[in-house]
Amino acid sequence: MEAVRSFRSARQLTFGLQTNEDEAALQKLKAQLTDGKVVVKLHLRYPLHAKLYLAHRPDDTSNPIMSLMGSSNLTFSGLMRNGELNAEFGDPDDGRKFDKWFTERWNDAFSLEITQDLVKVLDECWASENKPTPYEIYLKIMFNLSREARGGVSEFHLPHPFNTELYEFQKTAVKLVLRHLKKRGGAMLGDVVGLGKTITACAVAKYYESVEDSSALILCPPNLIDMWKSYAREYDLKVEIRPVAKRFDAKRERFFRLVIIDESHNLRNSGGSRYAMIRDLLHYQKNDVLLLTATPYNKDYSDIAAQLRLFLNPDADLGVRPERAIAAYGGEQGFVQAFPDMPVSSIRAFEKSESSDDWRDLLKLFLVRRTRTFIKNNYALSDETDPSRKYLPGKTGGCRNYFPDRVPKTVKFTTNPGDQFESLYCEDMMDLMGSLKLPRYGLVKYLDPAKQASVTAADKQIFESLSSAGKRLMGFCRSNFCKRMDSSGVVFLMSLYRHAVRNSMYLYAIKNGLDLPLRVGTELDEGWMEDEVDGESILEFSTLESVYTKRGVDAYEKVKSEGGGGVRWISPAYFKPSLARALKPDLKTIIEMIGKCSVWRPADDEKLNALQKLLEKDHPSEKVLVFTQYSDTARYIAMQLKSRGFANVAQVDGDTPDLVEQVRRFSPVSNKVSPLPPTDAQTRILVTTDALSEGQNLQDAHIVVNYDLPWAIIRLIQRAGRVDRIGQRSERVWCYSFFPQEGVNEIIRLTNRLNSRINANAEAVGSDEIFFEGNQQNLAEIFNEKAGVLDEKDDGEVDIASQAYQIWDEATKNNPALAKRIMSLADVVYSTKPSEGRGEGVITYARTRNDNDILSWIAADGTVKTQSLTTILEALACTPKTPALAPLANHHALVARALREISFDTGKASLGVLGGKSSTRWKVFNLLQNRTRKDQGTLFEAQSKAIANEVFMYPLRESAKVALGKMFARGESADDILHLVEEYHATNELCARPADEDGSGPRDVVRIICSLGLREGE
């Protein structure tokens, strides 16, 4: 029976491409075996290598037994293709002797009949008439895709107290993270905001502490230090917690087995010194690394690559390849010709891909990411009285945790002709704003080419930064004007005041031949003088140019005397006189803009009045979280609320030293403050910038106020997520947004007018302003309080292992027979389900030699419909009741088409591709060839040849490539270069060899797992 099992497990019936003819032939063979027309025995007494063919012909009296003996195997190749030597024996006596020889072995006690076993094999193979159901094919795919998650769940056990402290979805995350860490040395936990990444990471750290007797280092933003310390105290974690920017020497640090990096997306800039310091530590100590981030990437996949490079060797063989990028270059041969010194299974190779599917293949090795929608659909239960409400069952002794509804609400404040708002938001103001040249933001335009010949090395770096940032900064400045105007009129006036003072600083410096400061910010005051008129407070801004001239001088001397931390200086001698000529009219224009509303009356601030009404009438006693983009606005709101009699008001921003303490005062329950302070000692109204957008528990509140116009809807969604977290007790989270009574259309019209004014100005540079970061339709939906507009748009994507595991576990946890049935399904099996309007075709699931999971959807006409994993998984989804339909006539042909599409040239075409003559690899090989000829006949010939062959066969490692490339660039001698080559070769650091080069790795084939056809219902 072992031989039969071996026959089946060796996938004898799954090699090659299946056809309708193959299927018919296998079904006919099964029928012949079943009917006894074909009988098969297995001779076990000894290995039997003979090839004997006997044909009994009783009607032929001269030769009743025809005998053939030779080298032909009973296979297609043996009988039809190969050149074989066979002998025919026509003598009757020979026939009888051969027949006797065969009969003795046929009847031998060690000849075992396996006919029915083969029938069973054929009955379970892809060609069986008893096809799996569509649901069984779906589960077979989920079983295979979830192998990482299943391995982690069965392999690891949670340490106390996390086995009772965590929800089920968090326990699964811990185990899958541990699986990635132990298998690959790194993991990324990317659960969306509010799902408990911090406590999940604590459980991972506790596992290392209790099971491996090792401590962890936690690197996090400064504002999260206290939060991490509180978790460490609560769970008695032996960890060291540091701000991520703290300087250290990697080679002198004590060893940590595990390093956790919180908010790791902040390290997406791989060119910074902070990044290099952390990378050096991780590469030197070879720590296990856990990255925590709710936003794995911002704009492109280079963000992911930068984070993974923190612990990944750029040349390391990851076991997966960017197959779509490789295909885009015409296969591996073309890819390696384009990038001759780049291993195709490295992170560097993935950096050449723009395919989301390539990056998904890479991230499945490291990423654990679940969304709120996923948790609600897979882990939450429905309320008995209101099935639409979902909740997580309480932990031991705990209560239910419901998922609240996010309710968008609009706060409309009145505007009247001539009032403060209308005085600022008007066509004249937009025209004045559009006429600004903003020379301080486009200094590169005013550089004198004749003066740059004598530039110092330090100033040259400054020039380069001016050139790269000029236009972008000018655009940012204009859009920032508009956003501050909307945030608060007085904050816009403060911004104008500071611009006027900075212009005066430059004019003073140029006039007196003094160095120009390139960045001045917080050194300037707010600009207004507080007074009282008729018993009402007013904030007044000067409109006298002489005042700004004097304040410019005072500000310059202050910055110069205090050193102006972070301020860089440059000589005015490098600039043309036109710089001063541009600064003067801008200064006058800015003062004119201030004059539109130089006296700000907080009592007439209708937006602030609307906030007061909301806090007094709608939510008189509830906790309220007020968000604004600007710290100036936050301070203004908090100051005015206090002056209007509101108690327990606090304000925080990025510079708040006791930020965590302020959070605990506002949200003591969710932060487990003990003893719980009395209500009158807690903060009721917390005014904040997005400094509280990361990592803080604020769910004691369920009311979020967005004081600024929602220029970017994603920011509103993230803010709602600060209170919509596990532990939120309210059924609803109220999300208020402020709009002028006329709505957003007037503001859109005015910003469009500003853009037109800028573009019409031929001298203006920097017309790349981005006002509304997202679809303007979202603004109308927020204004109209459309339900669901503030929900996460499916929260992004769930990592495939978690998604597949949950589907598999839900289907089989109470049905072991089904699990056994799915796991016993042979490869290449297929079924067909209704297309449900998606069009006819076949979805093929295959796995490459490097263990890449590939799903490809081929339409009925043979064209590629999609290889998007998300789209294909949606099409695959079905239930036990989904009917099985007859397959498409060209089902197997479409599978073959998919296989050709996803084969990606898996051979070793990269071997021997050196690249162009300018490549470092070609130059090294050329030097080695010359050395080999020189060493011919000596003891060193063999070594020279071996190194040359290695360079010819395999790409250089990144470190070797960089070092040797620099030596060639410096023109160093061949002997010196070859000496380093020999050192790299001796330490196995010269070339990147594939992991399976010795033949022990996987076969160079694409393996079909199964396929599911889609066709119109019958």
GIURNOR-V946483 format. One record per backbone hydrogen bond with DSSP energy under -0.5 kcal/mol. CO is the residue of the C=O (numbers start at 0). NH is the residue of the N-H. If there is no record, write none. Layout:
co->(CO & CO)
nh->(NH & NH)
//
This chain:
co->(0 & 1 & 2 & 3 & 4 & 5 & 6 & 7 & 10 & 10 & 18 & 19 & 20 & 21 & 22 & 23 & 24 & 25 & 26 & 27 & 28 & 29 & 30 & 31 & 31 & 32 & 39 & 39 & 40 & 41 & 41 & 46 & 49 & 50 & 52 & 53 & 54 & 56 & 58 & 63 & 65 & 66 & 67 & 68 & 72 & 74 & 75 & 75 & 76 & 76 & 81 & 83 & 84 & 86 & 87 & 88 & 90 & 91 & 92 & 93 & 94 & 95 & 96 & 97 & 98 & 99 & 100 & 101 & 102 & 107 & 109 & 109 & 111 & 113 & 114 & 115 & 116 & 117 & 118 & 119 & 120 & 123 & 124 & 128 & 132 & 133 & 134 & 135 & 136 & 137 & 138 & 139 & 140 & 141 & 143 & 145 & 146 & 147 & 148 & 149 & 150 & 151 & 158 & 158 & 160 & 160 & 161 & 163 & 166 & 167 & 168 & 169 & 170 & 171 & 172 & 173 & 174 & 175 & 176 & 177 & 178 & 179 & 179 & 179 & 180 & 184 & 186 & 187 & 187 & 188 & 191 & 193 & 195 & 196 & 197 & 198 & 199 & 200 & 201 & 202 & 203 & 204 & 205 & 206 & 206 & 207 & 207 & 214 & 214 & 215 & 216 & 216 & 217 & 218 & 219 & 220 & 221 & 223 & 224 & 225 & 226 & 227 & 228 & 229 & 230 & 231 & 232 & 236 & 237 & 239 & 241 & 242 & 247 & 248 & 248 & 249 & 256 & 257 & 258 & 259 & 259 & 260 & 260 & 262 & 263 & 264 & 267 & 268 & 271 & 272 & 273 & 274 & 275 & 276 & 277 & 278 & 279 & 280 & 281 & 281 & 287 & 288 & 288 & 289 & 290 & 291 & 291 & 299 & 300 & 301 & 302 & 303 & 304 & 305 & 306 & 307 & 307 & 312 & 313 & 315 & 320 & 321 & 322 & 323 & 324 & 325 & 325 & 326 & 330 & 331 & 332 & 333 & 334 & 338 & 340 & 342 & 343 & 344 & 345 & 346 & 348 & 349 & 354 & 355 & 356 & 357 & 358 & 359 & 361 & 362 & 362 & 365 & 367 & 368 & 369 & 370 & 371 & 372 & 373 & 374 & 374 & 380 & 385 & 385 & 388 & 389 & 390 & 390 & 391 & 394 & 399 & 400 & 401 & 404 & 404 & 405 & 405 & 406 & 408 & 409 & 410 & 410 & 412 & 415 & 418 & 419 & 420 & 420 & 423 & 425 & 426 & 427 & 428 & 429 & 430 & 431 & 432 & 437 & 438 & 441 & 442 & 443 & 445 & 446 & 447 & 447 & 448 & 450 & 451 & 455 & 456 & 457 & 458 & 459 & 460 & 461 & 462 & 463 & 464 & 465 & 468 & 469 & 470 & 471 & 472 & 473 & 474 & 475 & 476 & 477 & 478 & 479 & 480 & 481 & 482 & 483 & 487 & 488 & 489 & 490 & 491 & 492 & 493 & 494 & 495 & 496 & 497 & 498 & 499 & 500 & 501 & 502 & 503 & 504 & 505 & 506 & 507 & 508 & 509 & 515 & 520 & 527 & 528 & 530 & 532 & 535 & 537 & 537 & 538 & 539 & 542 & 543 & 543 & 544 & 545 & 546 & 547 & 548 & 549 & 550 & 551 & 552 & 553 & 554 & 555 & 556 & 557 & 558 & 563 & 567 & 569 & 570 & 571 & 573 & 575 & 576 & 576 & 577 & 578 & 579 & 580 & 581 & 582 & 583 & 584 & 585 & 586 & 587 & 588 & 589 & 590 & 591 & 592 & 593 & 594 & 597 & 597 & 598 & 599 & 599 & 600 & 601 & 603 & 604 & 605 & 606 & 607 & 608 & 609 & 610 & 611 & 612 & 612 & 613 & 613 & 622 & 623 & 623 & 624 & 624 & 625 & 626 & 626 & 629 & 630 & 631 & 632 & 633 & 634 & 635 & 636 & 637 & 638 & 639 & 640 & 641 & 647 & 647 & 649 & 651 & 652 & 655 & 657 & 658 & 659 & 660 & 661 & 662 & 664 & 666 & 667 & 668 & 677 & 678 & 683 & 683 & 684 & 684 & 685 & 685 & 686 & 687 & 688 & 689 & 695 & 697 & 701 & 702 & 703 & 703 & 704 & 704 & 705 & 708 & 710 & 711 & 711 & 712 & 713 & 714 & 715 & 716 & 718 & 718 & 719 & 719 & 721 & 722 & 724 & 730 & 731 & 732 & 732 & 733 & 733 & 734 & 735 & 736 & 738 & 739 & 743 & 744 & 745 & 746 & 747 & 748 & 749 & 750 & 751 & 752 & 753 & 754 & 755 & 756 & 757 & 759 & 760 & 768 & 770 & 771 & 774 & 774 & 775 & 775 & 776 & 777 & 778 & 779 & 780 & 781 & 785 & 787 & 791 & 792 & 798 & 799 & 800 & 801 & 802 & 803 & 804 & 805 & 806 & 807 & 808 & 811 & 814 & 814 & 815 & 816 & 817 & 818 & 819 & 820 & 821 & 825 & 828 & 830 & 831 & 832 & 834 & 839 & 840 & 841 & 841 & 842 & 843 & 843 & 844 & 844 & 845 & 846 & 847 & 851 & 851 & 853 & 855 & 855 & 856 & 856 & 857 & 858 & 862 & 862 & 865 & 867 & 868 & 869 & 870 & 871 & 872 & 878 & 887 & 889 & 890 & 891 & 892 & 893 & 894 & 895 & 896 & 897 & 898 & 906 & 907 & 909 & 911 & 915 & 918 & 919 & 920 & 921 & 922 & 923 & 924 & 925 & 926 & 927 & 928 & 929 & 930 & 932 & 934 & 937 & 939 & 940 & 941 & 942 & 943 & 944 & 945 & 946 & 947 & 948 & 949 & 951 & 954 & 956 & 957 & 958 & 959 & 960 & 961 & 962 & 963 & 964 & 965 & 966 & 966 & 967 & 972 & 973 & 974 & 975 & 976 & 977 & 978 & 979 & 980 & 981 & 982 & 983 & 983 & 984 & 989 & 990 & 993 & 995 & 995 & 1002 & 1004 & 1005 & 1006 & 1008 & 1008 & 1009 & 1010 & 1011 & 1012 & 1013 & 1014)
nh->(4 & 5 & 6 & 7 & 8 & 9 & 11 & 10 & 13 & 14 & 22 & 23 & 24 & 25 & 26 & 27 & 28 & 29 & 30 & 31 & 32 & 33 & 34 & 36 & 37 & 35 & 113 & 114 & 42 & 43 & 111 & 48 & 51 & 69 & 67 & 55 & 65 & 59 & 60 & 56 & 54 & 88 & 52 & 86 & 74 & 78 & 79 & 80 & 80 & 81 & 83 & 85 & 70 & 68 & 89 & 66 & 94 & 95 & 96 & 97 & 98 & 99 & 100 & 101 & 102 & 103 & 104 & 105 & 106 & 110 & 43 & 111 & 41 & 117 & 118 & 119 & 120 & 121 & 122 & 123 & 124 & 825 & 127 & 130 & 136 & 137 & 138 & 139 & 140 & 141 & 142 & 143 & 144 & 145 & 146 & 149 & 150 & 151 & 152 & 153 & 154 & 155 & 161 & 162 & 163 & 164 & 165 & 395 & 170 & 171 & 172 & 173 & 174 & 175 & 176 & 177 & 178 & 179 & 180 & 181 & 182 & 183 & 184 & 185 & 184 & 288 & 290 & 189 & 367 & 292 & 194 & 725 & 199 & 200 & 201 & 202 & 203 & 204 & 205 & 206 & 207 & 208 & 209 & 210 & 211 & 211 & 213 & 256 & 257 & 239 & 218 & 259 & 241 & 261 & 243 & 223 & 224 & 227 & 228 & 229 & 230 & 231 & 232 & 233 & 234 & 236 & 235 & 238 & 215 & 217 & 219 & 245 & 249 & 251 & 252 & 252 & 287 & 216 & 289 & 218 & 261 & 263 & 291 & 265 & 266 & 267 & 269 & 271 & 275 & 276 & 277 & 278 & 279 & 280 & 281 & 282 & 283 & 284 & 285 & 286 & 258 & 186 & 290 & 260 & 188 & 262 & 263 & 302 & 304 & 305 & 306 & 307 & 308 & 309 & 309 & 310 & 311 & 315 & 347 & 317 & 322 & 325 & 326 & 327 & 328 & 328 & 330 & 329 & 334 & 335 & 336 & 337 & 338 & 341 & 342 & 345 & 321 & 317 & 349 & 350 & 351 & 352 & 358 & 359 & 360 & 361 & 362 & 363 & 364 & 365 & 366 & 187 & 189 & 798 & 191 & 374 & 375 & 376 & 377 & 378 & 379 & 390 & 382 & 388 & 382 & 402 & 380 & 392 & 400 & 397 & 401 & 391 & 403 & 406 & 732 & 407 & 787 & 734 & 736 & 411 & 412 & 738 & 740 & 418 & 422 & 423 & 423 & 424 & 425 & 429 & 430 & 431 & 432 & 433 & 434 & 435 & 435 & 440 & 441 & 444 & 445 & 446 & 575 & 448 & 450 & 451 & 451 & 453 & 454 & 459 & 460 & 461 & 462 & 463 & 464 & 465 & 466 & 467 & 468 & 469 & 472 & 473 & 474 & 475 & 476 & 477 & 478 & 479 & 480 & 481 & 482 & 483 & 484 & 485 & 486 & 487 & 491 & 492 & 493 & 494 & 495 & 496 & 497 & 498 & 499 & 500 & 501 & 502 & 503 & 504 & 505 & 506 & 507 & 508 & 509 & 510 & 511 & 513 & 512 & 569 & 523 & 529 & 539 & 537 & 535 & 532 & 530 & 539 & 599 & 528 & 544 & 546 & 547 & 548 & 549 & 550 & 551 & 552 & 553 & 554 & 555 & 556 & 557 & 558 & 559 & 560 & 561 & 562 & 566 & 517 & 515 & 573 & 574 & 447 & 578 & 579 & 580 & 581 & 582 & 583 & 584 & 585 & 586 & 587 & 588 & 589 & 590 & 591 & 592 & 593 & 594 & 595 & 595 & 596 & 597 & 540 & 599 & 600 & 538 & 601 & 603 & 604 & 605 & 608 & 609 & 610 & 611 & 612 & 613 & 614 & 615 & 616 & 617 & 617 & 618 & 701 & 625 & 685 & 626 & 704 & 687 & 706 & 707 & 633 & 634 & 635 & 636 & 637 & 638 & 639 & 640 & 641 & 642 & 643 & 645 & 644 & 683 & 684 & 686 & 688 & 655 & 658 & 661 & 662 & 663 & 664 & 665 & 666 & 682 & 670 & 672 & 671 & 680 & 681 & 623 & 685 & 649 & 686 & 625 & 687 & 651 & 627 & 691 & 692 & 697 & 700 & 733 & 624 & 705 & 735 & 626 & 706 & 737 & 710 & 772 & 714 & 715 & 716 & 717 & 718 & 719 & 720 & 721 & 722 & 722 & 723 & 697 & 724 & 727 & 404 & 733 & 406 & 734 & 703 & 735 & 408 & 705 & 410 & 412 & 742 & 747 & 748 & 749 & 750 & 751 & 752 & 753 & 754 & 755 & 756 & 757 & 758 & 759 & 760 & 760 & 761 & 763 & 770 & 772 & 773 & 777 & 778 & 778 & 779 & 780 & 781 & 782 & 783 & 785 & 784 & 788 & 790 & 793 & 795 & 802 & 803 & 804 & 805 & 806 & 807 & 808 & 809 & 810 & 811 & 812 & 814 & 817 & 818 & 819 & 820 & 821 & 822 & 823 & 824 & 824 & 828 & 1010 & 1012 & 884 & 1014 & 837 & 859 & 1013 & 843 & 857 & 1011 & 845 & 855 & 1008 & 1009 & 853 & 1006 & 850 & 847 & 853 & 845 & 843 & 857 & 864 & 865 & 841 & 861 & 858 & 864 & 856 & 871 & 872 & 873 & 874 & 875 & 876 & 881 & 890 & 893 & 894 & 895 & 896 & 897 & 898 & 899 & 900 & 901 & 902 & 908 & 910 & 912 & 913 & 918 & 922 & 923 & 924 & 925 & 926 & 927 & 928 & 929 & 930 & 931 & 932 & 933 & 934 & 935 & 937 & 940 & 943 & 944 & 945 & 946 & 947 & 948 & 949 & 950 & 951 & 952 & 953 & 911 & 991 & 960 & 961 & 962 & 963 & 964 & 965 & 966 & 967 & 968 & 969 & 970 & 971 & 970 & 976 & 977 & 978 & 979 & 980 & 981 & 982 & 983 & 984 & 985 & 986 & 988 & 989 & 987 & 956 & 992 & 996 & 998 & 1000 & 1004 & 1006 & 1007 & 846 & 827 & 828 & 844 & 830 & 842 & 832 & 840 & 834)
//
